[in-house]
Each structure stands twice: as structure tokens, then as C-alpha cells.
Amino acid sequence: MKFVDEARIEVRAGNGGNGAVSFRREKFVPRGGPDGGDGGRGGSIFAVADRNINTLVEYRFAPLHRAKDGASGRGAQCNGRGGEDVTLRMPVGTVITDRASGEPVADLSAHEQVALLARGGRGGMGNVNFKSSTNRAPRTATPGEKGEHRVLRLELKVLADVGLLGLPNAGKSTFIRQVSSARPKVADYPFTTLHPHLGAVRVGTDRSFVIADIPGLIEGAAEGAGLGHQFLRHLARTRLLLHIVDIAPADPDADPVRDARALAAELKKYDDALHGKPRWLVFNKIDMLPVKDREAVVARFLKRMRWRKPHACISALTSEGCRELTYAIMAHLEAEGPVDR
């Protein structure tokens, strides 16, 4: 299934039915009085979060959604039938905003959460509602209200505890394949990952967390270089960022410190709040360095970066250090609060 994380939809709720003007006409009941019924309400449109859906592709190709109008009232005090509501099922993590005003409409952050997108119009009142001791034959009824019409923007932000950052080919996809059941594509060329992947990491029998892998960032992403910033929204809900660094790049002219600083700068350009999240450095491909040189290479990197936050050394290919890293992540998440799974 194609992964789509943005969509524009138009929702039109149903109009309310008109009230009826009618008078009772039966044999042996002269001047029976008014008996016009009320119009039915128009159908409303709701959004429901569904954890079994992970893309907005359905709404990319079906942007218009309408609810039925309410039926008009009739004589004999028969009220019109209400229009059926429309329910749109969306992935958990979908943020809905009004395109015209920019105001948030809903944030579907929990399974089966319901949000009203467009309210149906109320039905009009029939003339039976206007009778009184001084107005015994009212010829007045009210029309039904118009249903709401809105153009909405849907934006999917995946729900994960941990997010992976890094340049293309830093080893993010290999790492998530090593520690979880996710199977993103891995190859020896950049931008192998074209859309986010989620993986559940089990630490013991009843402890786990979810990790998110997004396409790699490069310097100039804010100006649209590479795949740009378009996937960073998927890290907005994470509690911890892992900055994967290729400590042994194949290119002799590559500078991991410069690249790490450039990625941090791109993160800050996108969102200060995301840049301020807890972030660990994870030195990958440590197996490419001689054992006797590893400590010195990492120490030089940390000194140049002036990095005093947590860091780890792993080989995503051979799994060296990966298990220890997942236990450290689990301990950090549990220290901040319960991990709801």
C-alpha cells in the first residue's frame, strides 16, 4: 500500500429538512387544526481513529465526502427522516486542521477517538409547533438549516516512542531491522528509505517501545535538498531521538562531525521544540574500526562536538551493542513515565 501522510478533503454535512404546513382533514373532524411535522436533521460527518490504518491514501484519491440531507416533514405530524451520518476512519496520529482559518479541528491520538468534522443542519419546524389559543390555524413553518461545509487538511504524525535521525546510509534501517520485526529496504545507495517505518522493540516479556525510522536528512533540507523536511513531522510525538552517526564513512573526505552538526542545524531550522527533545548520539558501523582504535576515534568525535549527553557505540550489521542500547532506551523511557503499549 502506498504511504501517504498528507491529504486535503472537503466535507459537506447534510441540510436539515423543511417543516411542513398541513392541516388535519378527516371525515367528521371539521377544522382539525394544524398537523405539519418537523423536518429531519441533516447527517453529520465524523472522523474516527483506527490503529489498523497507517496511511491517508484513501483520502488522497477520494477528497469529497457528503452526508445525506434530512427529509422534509409531512402531514399527520409525520417528522422527516434524519440523514445518515458519515464516519471517516483515519490512522491514529492524524491531525486535522481547517484550511481556511488554520485552526485545529482534531488530533486523533488514541484508538477509536471520535471527532466531529461537519455538523448536519437542524430540521425546520412544522406549523403544528406554532398553534396557540390566538393562532389556531398557523400557516408558518421554518426551513431546515444548512449543513456545515469545510475544507480540511489531514496530516499524519506517526506515534512512536523513539525516532531515528541520520544521514542517508548511516545505518538507520539496518538498526531497526536488527532490533525489531520491521523490514525496511536496505541497500548501498542513499535514500533507500522513502517513507517512515515503525518497529516494535521488545525488551523482555512485557516491556516494549516503538521506534520510527524516517528518510535520511542532508544539509540544505530546509531548502528542499534530498527529500527535505517533509518527514520530520513523524518525530514530533517521540520522547527520544537517536542520532545515528556513521563513524567509519567510506568516503575519505567525509567528516562525521561536520555532518552531525549540519543535521542538528537542519533540525533546529525545522522546529525548536523538536531540536530540544532528548537526543542521543549512536555511533554505528563500529565494526569497521580496529578494536584498539575505537575508543580514541569516539573520544575525538565527542571532544570536537562538545557532546556531554548520552552516546552509544553499535554495529547494526553484526548487532554488537544493539541489545544493550535497547535496554538503556527502555530504562530512559520508563524513568520519564510509563510506556503505554
Secondary structure, DSSP 8 states (H G I E B T S, - for coil): -----EEEEEEE----------B--BTTBTT--B----------EEEEEETT----HHHHS--EEE-------BTTTB-------EEEEEETTEEEEETTT--EEEEE-STT-EEEEE--------GGGG--SS-SS-----------EEEEEEEE----SEEEEE-TTSSHHHHHHHHSS------SSS----S-EEEEEE-SSS-EEEEEE-----TTGGGT-TTTTTTGGGGTT-SEEEEEEESS-SSTT--HHHHHHHHHHHHHHH-HHHHTS-EEEEEE-GGGS-HHHHHHHHHHHHHHHT--S-EEE-BTTTTBTHHHHHHHHHHHHHHHS----
